């Protein structure tokens, strides 16, 4: 790309083209663009404006996974067949304490994912705002 071609680009496209250049060649193009348009380009600006929101997307994934896992815990069957099998007025199915503990572990995992998702979302927004200032 020549300097004339670079100067003819819009600011957003010029920043994108600047990020693909070798570091040693950038300063000449930045100076030419500043003289032509009066706009200061930096190679960091292209990274800041086009930052993928991977933390925020990952956080929302954790929130949705946490809700799904937590709701799934309530459908986990804790009943087992009774040894008495209905004799002497004993129920045919009874709650197993081990299966109840498993249900609680599934619920705790879902809630932990839910809380961790909100923490990751908050970290993504803090990271995004800090990158604007730095």
Phi, psi and omega per residue, in radians:
X1 nan 2.339 3.119
X2 -1.519 2.936 3.135
X3 -1.161 -0.646 3.119
X4 -1.118 -0.698 3.087
X5 -1.127 -0.714 -3.123
X6 -1.148 -0.719 -3.126
X7 -1.159 -0.472 -3.139
X8 -1.388 -0.092 -3.118
X9 -1.397 2.728 3.007
X10 -1.253 2.758 -3.076
X11 -0.974 -0.744 -3.127
X12 -1.141 -0.746 3.125
X13 -1.202 -0.602 3.112
X14 -1.157 -0.688 3.097
X15 -1.133 -0.693 3.119
X16 -1.146 -0.719 3.105
X17 -1.173 -0.601 3.138
X18 -1.149 -0.628 -3.126
X19 -1.221 -0.344 3.117
X20 -1.579 -0.035 -3.096
X21 -1.594 2.826 3.029
X22 -1.176 2.556 -3.075
X23 -1.061 -0.629 -3.102
X24 -1.228 -0.443 -3.105
X25 -1.595 -0.174 -3.027
X26 -1.166 -0.704 -2.984
X27 -1.093 -0.647 3.126
X28 -1.098 -0.760 -3.129
X29 -1.212 -0.683 3.115
X30 -1.111 -0.756 3.126
X31 -1.116 -0.739 3.130
X32 -1.134 -0.686 3.141
X33 -1.205 -0.656 3.120
X34 -1.141 -0.724 3.131
X35 -1.170 -0.629 -3.079
X36 -1.372 -0.765 -3.014
X37 -1.962 -0.255 -3.091
X38 1.325 0.322 -3.121
X39 -1.969 2.292 3.112
X40 -1.538 2.124 3.093
X41 -1.818 2.475 3.011
X42 -2.289 2.661 3.127
X43 -1.269 -0.298 3.099
X44 -1.333 -0.496 -3.076
X45 -1.137 -0.622 3.130
X46 -1.158 -0.632 3.114
X47 -1.209 -0.679 -3.106
X48 -1.215 -0.700 -3.069
X49 -1.374 -0.423 -3.096
X50 -1.983 0.533 -3.114
X51 -1.228 2.211 3.050
X52 -1.241 2.492 -3.094
X53 -1.574 0.997 -3.050
X54 -1.172 -0.615 3.095
X55 -1.139 -0.746 -3.105
X56 -1.190 -0.747 3.112
X57 -1.127 -0.746 3.094
X58 -1.106 -0.647 3.090
X59 -1.114 -0.762 3.105
X60 -1.139 -0.597 3.066
X61 -1.095 -0.756 3.117
X62 -1.134 -0.686 3.112
X63 -1.087 -0.840 -3.133
X64 -1.154 -0.675 3.095
X65 -1.128 -0.702 3.123
X66 -1.104 -0.740 3.104
X67 -1.123 -0.755 -3.131
X68 -1.118 -0.785 -3.140
X69 -1.144 -0.723 -3.139
X70 -1.119 -0.749 3.092
X71 -1.169 -0.636 3.103
X72 -1.132 -0.480 3.133
X73 -1.118 -0.566 -3.130
X74 -1.280 -0.278 3.098
X75 -1.715 0.059 3.118
X76 -1.292 2.178 -3.081
X77 -1.354 2.146 3.137
X78 -1.803 -0.022 -3.088
X79 -1.468 2.538 3.039
X80 -2.311 2.836 3.107
X81 -1.182 2.410 3.120
X82 -1.386 2.528 3.096
X83 -1.177 -0.566 -3.135
X84 -1.316 -0.472 3.069
X85 1.043 0.664 3.078
X86 1.655 -0.032 3.106
X87 -1.327 2.603 3.080
X88 0.946 0.706 3.127
X89 1.078 0.356 3.056
X90 -1.426 2.478 3.127
X91 -1.196 2.684 3.127
X92 -1.289 -0.545 3.108
X93 -2.158 2.402 3.110
X94 -2.262 2.795 3.126
X95 -1.382 2.307 3.133
X96 -1.675 2.230 -3.084
X97 -1.119 -0.576 3.099
X98 -1.169 -0.701 3.132
X99 -1.236 -0.541 3.047
X100 -1.155 -0.694 3.100
X101 -1.128 -0.677 3.087
X102 -1.105 -0.721 3.100
X103 -1.048 -0.731 3.126
X104 -1.155 -0.648 3.102
X105 -1.154 -0.689 3.092
X106 -1.123 -0.760 3.123
X107 -1.109 -0.735 3.123
X108 -1.124 -0.662 3.093
X109 -1.117 -0.769 3.112
X110 -1.093 -0.753 3.139
X111 -1.187 -0.621 3.085
X112 -1.142 -0.715 3.073
X113 -1.092 -0.710 -3.140
X114 -1.072 -0.858 -3.132
X115 -1.167 -0.739 3.126
X116 -1.094 -0.626 3.100
X117 -1.068 -0.763 3.124
X118 -1.176 -0.603 3.094
X119 -1.149 -0.732 -3.141
X120 -1.182 -0.686 3.083
X121 -1.068 -0.800 3.121
X122 -1.085 -0.710 3.108
X123 -1.116 -0.632 3.100
X124 -1.117 -0.744 3.125
X125 -1.211 -0.661 3.092
X126 -1.142 -0.746 3.118
X127 -1.086 -0.732 3.133
X128 -1.104 -0.754 -3.130
X129 -1.250 -0.588 3.091
X130 -1.190 -0.613 3.121
X131 -1.178 -0.480 3.091
X132 -1.198 -0.601 -3.085
X133 -1.545 -0.359 -3.079
X134 -1.699 nan nan
